Amino acid sequence: MVAGDGIGPEVTRGAMQVIQASGAAVEFTELDWSAERYLKDGATVPPGGFATLERDYDAVLVGALGDPRVPSNIHAREILLGMRFQMDLYANVRPVKLLDESLCPLKGLQPADVDFTVVRENTEGLYADVGGVFKQGTPDEVAVQEDVNTRKGVERIIRFAFHYAHNHRRKKVLMADKANVMTHAHGLWQRVFKEVAVEKENADITATHMFADALCMQLVRDPRPFEVIVTNNMFGDLITDLAAALQGGLGMAASGNIHPGKTSMFEPVHGSAPPLAGKNAANPMGAILTSALMLQYLGLVEEAQKIEAAVLEAVRQKKTTQDVGGSLGTRECAAWIADKVQH
Ligand SMILES: NC(=O)c1ccc[n+]([C@@H]2O[C@H](COP(=O)([O-])OP(=O)(O)OC[C@H]3O[C@@H](n4cnc5c(N)ncnc54)[C@H](O)[C@@H]3O)[C@@H](O)[C@H]2O)c1
């Protein structure tokens, strides 16, 4: 576990308590990779850190990283993007599920109406950090940020989305891009998507396409038709924040950074929320639902289901933090869920 910065330690403590209450046979090791550690001795990830994670652990649970005392955010980049890139966690999976009508900002939507998953490419695109600046600080300054799309990277994330649909009894996969403007990069996505969609094993899945801007509009107008959405790194980042709002805000959203068969990393979608840190006010549900995703990945399905059911009950009974309409603190909310899981 990498609890990290800000509200990270508070929400991961809650998640760990709930995992333990579920009876899941999970042993935790806590790593102090954080702003605190970086400010103390300059270390972000110790030498061989990622190799150790892959060798000695089945999964990594992360709280959040980001601290105003480290304005460059270098530690967060090296730890988080480091895990994604160096451990090749190519699929960022973000289930978007409305647990209760009261949490949705859209009028009249029921839980069954908001239930889809975004599969975001996680290792390339605009996040590859390829580019540079030229004539910096002059009126002629040029800044270039390359969008890197490889055949291998695009193909494996699209295949992942179809597998995910099969494994979760979903019948529809939609790809979002901007192939109308980014003709080279997203032309590749289009070709690969069409190839994979017509393969025999995907015959029972309906493959459709929308431009990413139209998708954003449609998600707000009516999110009901969507089941699995696959998209690139940058659009996935934007679409999942919008989607998180449909399920009650960042405090409710869970994610997994997955490479099937390898040590994978699980983190709530939210950041370190510095203004909330240390106030016992952060919503621990995103982290708790993330831990359920992690248990599922580890094959502890029954424990994961118990946790999801307990979170649902907490939402229904308003045993929640203020951001989703309750009056409990972080600790009290997590303790209520842990108690529910145990009994
Ligand atoms: N994966 C990550 O670790 C991650 C993701 C996003 C941002 N960050 C970092 O976090 C820091 C803060 O970034 P930000 O403010 O843009 O994003 P943030 O997610 O920390 O906060 C955005 C808003 O959501 C609220 N919020 C977030 N989590 C919440 C929770 N659990 N309960 C209740 N409210 C919650 C915050 O109070 C704030 O109003 C920055 O350093 C940023 O780089 C880290």
The ligand as an SDF file (V2000), in Angstrom:
LIG
                    3D

 44 48  0  0  0  0  0  0  0  0999 V2000
   -4.1840    9.8840   -8.8700 N   0  0  0  0  0  0  0  0  0  0  0  0
   -3.7810   10.8550   -8.0750 C   0  0  0  0  0  0  0  0  0  0  0  0
   -3.0970   10.6210   -7.0950 O   0  0  0  0  0  0  0  0  0  0  0  0
   -4.2180   12.2560   -8.3800 C   0  0  0  0  0  0  0  0  0  0  0  0
   -5.3230   12.5200   -9.1870 C   0  0  0  0  0  0  0  0  0  0  0  0
   -5.7380   13.8350   -9.3610 C   0  0  0  0  0  0  0  0  0  0  0  0
   -5.0240   14.8680   -8.7360 C   0  0  0  0  0  0  0  0  0  0  0  0
   -3.9320   14.5550   -7.9850 N   0  0  0  0  0  0  0  0  0  0  0  0
   -3.2120   15.5980   -7.2260 C   0  0  0  0  0  0  0  0  0  0  0  0
   -3.9990   15.9440   -6.0790 O   0  0  0  0  0  0  0  0  0  0  0  0
   -3.7860   17.3180   -5.7430 C   0  0  0  0  0  0  0  0  0  0  0  0
   -5.1310   18.0430   -5.6940 C   0  0  0  0  0  0  0  0  0  0  0  0
   -5.6790   18.0440   -7.0140 O   0  0  0  0  0  0  0  0  0  0  0  0
   -7.1620   18.5250   -7.3590 P   0  0  0  0  0  0  0  0  0  0  0  0
   -7.6490   19.4730   -6.2980 O   0  0  0  0  0  0  0  0  0  0  0  0
   -7.1460   18.9410   -8.7720 O   0  0  0  0  0  0  0  0  0  0  0  0
   -8.0110   17.1660   -7.3430 O   0  0  0  0  0  0  0  0  0  0  0  0
   -8.7030   16.4080   -6.1190 P   0  0  0  0  0  0  0  0  0  0  0  0
   -9.3220   15.1680   -6.6560 O   0  0  0  0  0  0  0  0  0  0  0  0
   -7.7390   16.2360   -5.0100 O   0  0  0  0  0  0  0  0  0  0  0  0
   -9.8690   17.3870   -5.6530 O   0  0  0  0  0  0  0  0  0  0  0  0
  -10.8580   17.8870   -6.5610 C   0  0  0  0  0  0  0  0  0  0  0  0
  -12.1240   18.2560   -5.7740 C   0  0  0  0  0  0  0  0  0  0  0  0
  -12.7800   17.0580   -5.3290 O   0  0  0  0  0  0  0  0  0  0  0  0
  -12.8850   17.0310   -3.9240 C   0  0  0  0  0  0  0  0  0  0  0  0
  -12.5780   15.6710   -3.4800 N   0  0  0  0  0  0  0  0  0  0  0  0
  -11.5970   14.8680   -3.9760 C   0  0  0  0  0  0  0  0  0  0  0  0
  -11.5800   13.7160   -3.3190 N   0  0  0  0  0  0  0  0  0  0  0  0
  -12.5370   13.7700   -2.4100 C   0  0  0  0  0  0  0  0  0  0  0  0
  -13.0140   12.8510   -1.4080 C   0  0  0  0  0  0  0  0  0  0  0  0
  -12.4640   11.6420   -1.2300 N   0  0  0  0  0  0  0  0  0  0  0  0
  -14.0240   13.2420   -0.6200 N   0  0  0  0  0  0  0  0  0  0  0  0
  -14.5990   14.4500   -0.7860 C   0  0  0  0  0  0  0  0  0  0  0  0
  -14.2140   15.3560   -1.7040 N   0  0  0  0  0  0  0  0  0  0  0  0
  -13.1960   15.0090   -2.5060 C   0  0  0  0  0  0  0  0  0  0  0  0
  -11.8320   18.0190   -3.4360 C   0  0  0  0  0  0  0  0  0  0  0  0
  -12.1440   18.5420   -2.1780 O   0  0  0  0  0  0  0  0  0  0  0  0
  -11.8430   19.0630   -4.5210 C   0  0  0  0  0  0  0  0  0  0  0  0
  -12.9030   19.9640   -4.3320 O   0  0  0  0  0  0  0  0  0  0  0  0
   -2.8360   17.8770   -6.8110 C   0  0  0  0  0  0  0  0  0  0  0  0
   -1.5200   17.8140   -6.2940 O   0  0  0  0  0  0  0  0  0  0  0  0
   -2.9850   16.8960   -7.9730 C   0  0  0  0  0  0  0  0  0  0  0  0
   -1.8280   16.8310   -8.7740 O   0  0  0  0  0  0  0  0  0  0  0  0
   -3.5380   13.2870   -7.7710 C   0  0  0  0  0  0  0  0  0  0  0  0
  1  2  1  0
  2  3  2  0
  2  4  1  0
  4  5  1  0
  4 44  2  0
  5  6  2  0
  6  7  1  0
  7  8  2  0
  8  9  1  0
  8 44  1  0
  9 10  1  0
  9 42  1  0
 10 11  1  0
 11 12  1  0
 11 40  1  0
 12 13  1  0
 13 14  1  0
 14 15  2  0
 14 16  1  0
 14 17  1  0
 17 18  1  0
 18 19  2  0
 18 20  1  0
 18 21  1  0
 21 22  1  0
 22 23  1  0
 23 24  1  0
 23 38  1  0
 24 25  1  0
 25 26  1  0
 25 36  1  0
 26 27  1  0
 26 35  1  0
 27 28  2  0
 28 29  1  0
 29 30  1  0
 29 35  2  0
 30 31  1  0
 30 32  2  0
 32 33  1  0
 33 34  2  0
 34 35  1  0
 36 37  1  0
 36 38  1  0
 38 39  1  0
 40 41  1  0
 40 42  1  0
 42 43  1  0
M  CHG  2   8   1  16  -1
M  END
$$$$
